[in-house]
């Protein structure tokens, strides 16, 4: 439970500085809300703030698009160019840190390969931003980067079970999030963190009663407003637009609004066709909504990129795609040979990443058992059903199905 709380808190405190390929037109329905909901309108000098510099946005549009498409070397070359010109500004270091983060994400945050470099860049972001903030406490751009870097560090520390560091980083992120609010009326980028806080503070309250006393120490949220703010950032932001879409996709999916989740997922998958994370999320949403032809096409493309060792394409995505293709071949085409091959690939990929508790892993054994039974290979069916019964909850349908078969075929 503590791990979930820290991950969730650090998640919605993470202000992300990443760009979408092109800016959408402003959402006029949010224009009045922006002024009404911002507690403090911008004060102070915005000179030198790269977040609102149009020339910098134009320059970095291709760089961050490359990062989202997992063309890391190209993206980092452009980020380093920005660093040479602005060595004392936190933005280039933050972007370099984000590039490391997106190398970690496709592995379900399992790989440790990029941790040291990630923390080094985020620590440097904090140092650079602190120097600016110490000179001018009204510099909400510096507060933005302090909240962002601390939030990201909290997220990874919590994933690595470094609870003390995660707690300290989360506390710092909350402090600077409040100070960064001063920029909300100036740019959608500054609104992103508040929108996540508004949504998830209520979501935690609704889903985890034991954590409600903890939430008394945080500002009150507004779930409906949080979603509306996220939509505004997604449609009007530059650096944070894609991350806002990512969270909207997850929120819509969790709330059962699968049509909207699919719409956002499709936009991300088309906009960033080489992003393995977006592609596998899109494939899964297509699959669960019965769009089997598109799910098949997307999954085959994902596996093709995995076989070609394209950056970001890992065993996790292979597990998703293989299960989808196994199911389609089993139930749509009735091609049991292909279905068995894909289900065995699911098992292989899950064991590679140590994710034997995933639903796709156990269901692959179940479907292999069903196919074996249909093919009259009862010994093979018994072997698979034995694995299912030994790894299923006793009240689950999987357990009951396996028990029924094993009971009826004791002599095999």
C-alpha positions in Angstrom: 0.0 0.0 0.0 2.8 2.4 0.9 4.4 1.7 -2.5 1.2 2.4 -4.3 0.7 5.7 -2.5 4.3 6.9 -3.2 4.1 5.9 -6.9 0.8 7.6 -7.3 1.7 10.8 -5.5 5.0 11.1 -7.4 3.2 10.2 -10.7 0.8 13.1 -10.6 3.4 15.4 -9.2 5.6 14.8 -12.3 5.5 17.8 -14.6 6.7 16.6 -17.9 8.4 18.7 -20.5 7.8 16.8 -23.8 6.3 18.0 -27.0 3.6 16.8 -29.4 4.3 16.9 -33.1 2.1 20.0 -33.7 0.0 22.3 -31.6 -3.7 21.9 -31.6 -6.0 24.9 -31.9 -7.0 26.5 -28.6 -10.1 25.1 -26.9 -12.4 28.1 -26.5 -14.5 26.3 -23.9 -11.5 26.5 -21.5 -10.6 30.1 -22.0 -12.8 31.4 -19.2 -12.0 28.5 -17.0 -8.3 29.2 -17.2 -8.7 32.7 -15.7 -11.3 31.6 -13.2 -9.4 28.6 -11.9 -5.9 30.1 -11.7 -5.5 31.3 -8.2 -2.7 33.7 -9.0 -2.3 35.4 -12.4 1.3 35.7 -13.6 3.5 38.4 -12.1 7.1 39.2 -12.7 9.5 39.1 -15.6 9.1 36.3 -18.1 12.3 37.3 -19.9 14.7 34.4 -20.3 11.9 31.8 -19.7 12.5 29.1 -22.3 9.1 27.4 -21.7 7.3 30.3 -23.3 9.9 31.1 -26.0 8.3 30.5 -29.4 11.7 30.2 -31.2 12.8 27.5 -28.7 9.5 25.6 -29.2 10.0 25.7 -33.0 13.5 24.4 -32.6 12.6 21.6 -30.2 9.5 20.4 -32.0 11.5 17.9 -34.0 13.8 16.9 -31.1 11.0 15.9 -28.7 9.1 14.2 -31.5 12.3 12.1 -32.1 12.4 11.3 -28.4 8.8 10.0 -28.4 9.6 8.0 -31.5 12.5 6.5 -29.5 15.1 8.0 -31.8 17.1 8.9 -28.8 20.4 9.8 -30.4 18.8 12.4 -32.7 16.8 13.9 -29.8 19.7 14.1 -27.4 21.9 15.7 -30.1 19.5 18.5 -30.3 19.0 18.7 -26.5 22.8 19.0 -26.1 22.8 21.8 -28.7 20.4 23.7 -26.5 22.6 23.0 -23.5 25.6 24.6 -25.2 23.7 27.8 -25.7 21.9 27.8 -22.3 24.3 26.0 -19.9 22.8 27.5 -16.8 19.1 26.8 -17.7 17.4 23.7 -16.3 15.5 22.9 -19.5 18.2 21.0 -21.5 19.2 18.9 -18.5 15.5 18.1 -17.8 15.0 17.0 -21.5 18.1 14.8 -21.3 16.7 13.3 -18.2 13.3 12.7 -19.9 15.1 10.9 -22.7 16.6 8.5 -20.2 13.1 8.1 -18.6 11.6 7.0 -22.0 14.3 4.4 -22.3 13.1 3.0 -19.0 9.3 3.1 -19.6 9.0 0.4 -22.3 10.4 -2.2 -19.9 7.6 -1.5 -17.4 10.3 0.5 -15.5 12.2 -2.7 -14.8 15.6 -2.0 -16.4 18.2 -0.4 -14.2 20.5 0.5 -17.1 19.6 4.1 -17.3 19.0 5.0 -13.6 22.3 6.6 -12.8 22.2 8.9 -15.9 18.5 9.7 -15.3 19.2 10.8 -11.7 22.3 12.7 -12.7 20.4 14.8 -15.2 17.5 15.4 -12.8 19.9 16.4 -10.0 21.5 18.9 -12.4 18.1 20.2 -13.3 17.4 20.8 -9.6 20.7 22.5 -9.1 20.3 24.9 -12.1 16.7 25.7 -11.2 17.5 26.3 -7.5 20.1 28.9 -8.5 17.5 30.8 -10.5 14.9 30.5 -7.9 17.2 31.7 -5.1 17.7 34.9 -7.1 14.0 35.4 -7.9 11.3 33.5 -5.9 8.7 34.8 -8.4 10.3 32.8 -11.2 7.6 30.2 -11.7 9.5 28.6 -14.5 12.3 27.6 -12.0 9.6 26.3 -9.7 8.1 24.3 -12.6 11.4 22.5 -13.2 12.0 22.0 -9.5 8.6 20.4 -9.2 9.1 18.4 -12.3 12.6 17.0 -11.5 11.7 16.2 -7.9 8.5 14.5 -9.1 10.3 12.4 -11.5 12.9 11.4 -9.0 10.2 10.5 -6.5 8.6 8.3 -9.1 11.7 6.3 -9.9 12.8 6.1 -6.3 9.4 4.6 -5.4 9.7 2.1 -8.2 13.1 1.1 -6.8 11.7 0.9 -3.2 13.9 3.8 -2.0 11.1 5.0 0.3 13.0 7.7 2.2 14.3 9.4 -1.0 10.9 9.1 -2.6 9.2 10.7 0.3 11.6 13.6 0.4 11.4 14.2 -3.3 7.5 14.0 -3.2 7.4 16.6 -0.4 9.7 18.9 -2.5 7.6 18.4 -5.6 4.4 19.4 -3.8 6.0 22.5 -2.4 7.2 23.7 -5.8 4.0 22.7 -7.5 2.2 25.2 -5.4 4.7 27.9 -6.3 4.6 27.0 -10.0 0.9 27.7 -10.1 1.7 31.4 -10.7 2.4 30.5 -14.3 -0.9 28.7 -15.0 -2.4 31.7 -16.8 0.6 32.2 -18.9 1.0 28.7 -20.5 -0.8 25.4 -20.4 2.5 23.8 -19.5 2.2 25.1 -15.9 -1.3 23.7 -15.6 -0.4 20.1 -16.2 0.8 19.2 -12.7 -2.2 20.8 -11.1 -4.6 18.9 -13.4 -3.1 15.6 -12.3 -3.2 16.6 -8.7 -6.9 17.6 -9.0 -7.8 14.2 -10.5 -5.7 11.8 -8.6 -6.2 13.3 -5.1 -9.9 12.5 -5.5 -9.3 9.2 -7.2 -7.1 8.0 -4.3 -9.8 9.2 -1.9 -12.5 7.2 -3.7 -10.5 4.0 -4.2 -8.3 3.7 -1.1 -10.2 4.4 2.1 -7.2 3.7 4.3 -5.4 6.6 2.7 -8.0 9.2 3.4 -6.4 10.5 6.6 -3.2 11.1 4.7 -5.0 13.2 2.1 -6.2 15.6 4.8 -2.6 17.1 4.7 -2.9 17.9 1.0 -4.9 20.6 -0.8 -8.4 19.6 -1.9 -8.8 18.4 -5.5 -11.5 18.3 -8.1 -11.7 15.2 -10.3 -14.0 16.8 -12.9 -11.9 19.9 -13.2 -8.7 17.7 -13.4 -10.0 15.9 -16.5 -11.1 19.2 -18.0 -7.7 20.8 -17.3 -5.9 17.7 -18.8 -8.0 18.0 -22.0 -7.1 21.7 -22.2 -3.4 20.9 -21.8 -3.7 18.1 -24.4 -5.3 20.4 -26.9 -3.3 23.6 -26.3 0.0 22.6 -24.7 3.3 22.2 -26.4 5.8 20.5 -24.0 3.2 18.7 -21.9 0.5 18.0 -24.5 1.6 14.4 -25.2 1.9 13.5 -21.5 -1.6 14.9 -20.9 -2.9 12.7 -23.6 -1.1 9.7 -22.1 -2.8 10.3 -18.7 -6.2 10.9 -20.4 -5.8 7.6 -22.2 -5.1 5.8 -18.9 -7.9 7.6 -17.0 -10.5 7.0 -19.7 -9.5 3.3 -19.8 -9.7 2.9 -16.0 -13.1 4.7 -15.8 -14.5 2.4 -18.5 -14.7 5.1 -21.2 -13.0 2.8 -23.7 -14.2 4.7 -26.8 -12.5 7.9 -25.6 -9.4 5.9 -24.5 -9.2 4.4 -27.9 -9.5 7.7 -29.6 -6.6 9.2 -27.7 -4.5 6.0 -28.1 -5.0 6.1 -31.8 -3.9 9.7 -32.0 -0.7 8.8 -30.0 0.0 5.7 -32.0 -0.4 7.5 -35.3 1.5 10.6 -34.2 4.4 8.5 -32.8 4.4 5.2 -34.8 7.7 4.0 -33.3 6.7 4.4 -29.7 6.4 0.9 -28.4 4.5 1.9 -25.3 1.8 3.8 -27.2 1.6 1.0 -29.8 1.0 -1.7 -27.3 -1.6 0.3 -25.4 -3.4 1.0 -28.7 -3.3 -2.7 -29.6 -4.7 -3.7 -26.3 -7.6 -1.2 -26.5 -8.4 -2.3 -30.1 -8.4 -5.9 -28.8 -10.7 -5.5 -25.8 -13.2 -3.5 -27.9 -13.3 -6.2 -30.6 -11.5 -4.4 -33.4 -9.7 -7.6 -34.3 -8.5 -6.6 -37.8 -6.8 -3.5 -36.6 -5.6 -5.2 -33.4 -4.0 -7.9 -35.6 -2.4 -5.4 -37.9 -1.0 -3.4 -35.0 0.3 -6.5 -33.2 2.0 -7.9 -36.2 3.7 -4.5 -36.8 4.8 -4.4 -33.1 6.4 -7.9 -33.3 8.1 -7.0 -36.6 9.8 -4.1 -34.9 10.7 -6.2 -31.9 12.4 -8.8 -34.2 14.3 -5.9 -35.9 15.5 -4.8 -32.5 14.1 -1.3 -32.9 14.7 0.9 -29.8 12.1 0.6 -27.1 10.6 -2.7 -28.4 10.9 -5.1 -25.6 9.6 -8.4 -24.3 6.7 -6.6 -22.6 5.2 -5.5 -25.9 6.0 -8.9 -27.3 3.8 -10.4 -24.6 0.9 -8.1 -25.4 1.1 -8.6 -29.2 1.6 -12.4 -29.1 -1.5 -12.9 -26.8 -3.7 -10.8 -29.1 -2.5 -12.8 -32.2 -2.9 -16.1 -30.4 -6.4 -15.3 -29.4 -7.4 -14.1 -32.9 -5.9 -17.2 -34.6 -7.6 -19.4 -32.1 -11.0 -17.9 -32.1 -11.3 -16.1 -35.5 -9.3 -18.1 -37.9 -9.3 -21.4 -36.0 -5.7 -21.8 -36.9 -4.5 -23.7 -33.9 -1.0 -24.1 -35.1 -0.4 -20.4 -35.2 -2.4 -19.8 -32.0 -0.2 -22.3 -30.1 3.0 -20.7 -31.4 1.8 -17.2 -30.3 0.7 -18.4 -26.8 4.1 -20.1 -26.3 5.7 -16.8 -27.2 3.6 -15.1 -24.6 4.9 -17.5 -22.0 8.5 -17.0 -23.2 8.2 -13.2 -23.1 6.6 -13.2 -19.7 9.3 -15.4 -18.2 12.0 -13.1 -19.8 10.6 -10.2 -17.8 9.7 -12.2 -14.7 6.0 -11.3 -15.1 4.4 -14.7 -14.5 1.6 -13.1 -12.6 0.2 -11.3 -15.6 -3.2 -12.4 -16.9 -1.9 -13.0 -20.4 0.7 -15.5 -19.0 -1.8 -17.7 -17.2 -4.5 -17.4 -19.9 -2.0 -18.6 -22.5 -1.6 -21.8 -20.5 -5.4 -22.0 -20.3 -5.9 -21.5 -24.0 -3.2 -24.0 -24.8 -5.0 -26.5 -22.6 -8.3 -25.8 -24.5 -6.7 -26.3 -27.9 -5.0 -29.5 -26.8 -8.4 -30.8 -25.6 -10.0 -29.9 -28.9 -7.2 -31.7 -30.7 -7.8 -34.7 -28.5 -4.3 -34.5 -27.0 -5.5 -35.1 -23.4 -2.0 -35.6 -22.0 -0.9 -32.2 -23.2 -4.2 -30.7 -22.0 -3.7 -32.2 -18.6 -0.2 -30.8 -18.4 -1.4 -27.3 -19.2 -4.5 -27.5 -16.9 -2.2 -28.6 -14.0 -0.2 -25.4 -14.5 -3.5 -23.4 -14.5 -4.9 -24.9 -11.4 -1.6 -24.5 -9.5 -1.5 -20.8 -10.3 -5.1 -19.7 -10.1 -7.3 -18.4 -7.3 -9.6 -21.1 -6.0 -12.7 -19.2 -6.7 -11.7 -18.1 -10.2 -13.3 -19.5 -13.4 -9.9 -20.7 -14.5 -9.5 -22.8 -11.4 -12.9 -24.3 -11.8 -12.4 -25.1 -15.4 -9.0 -26.8 -14.8 -10.4 -28.7 -11.8 -13.3 -30.0 -13.8 -11.0 -31.3 -16.6 -8.5 -32.9 -14.2 -11.3 -34.5 -12.2 -12.8 -36.0 -15.4 -9.5 -37.2 -16.6 -7.8 -38.7 -13.6 -6.6 -41.8 -15.4 -4.7 -39.9 -18.0 
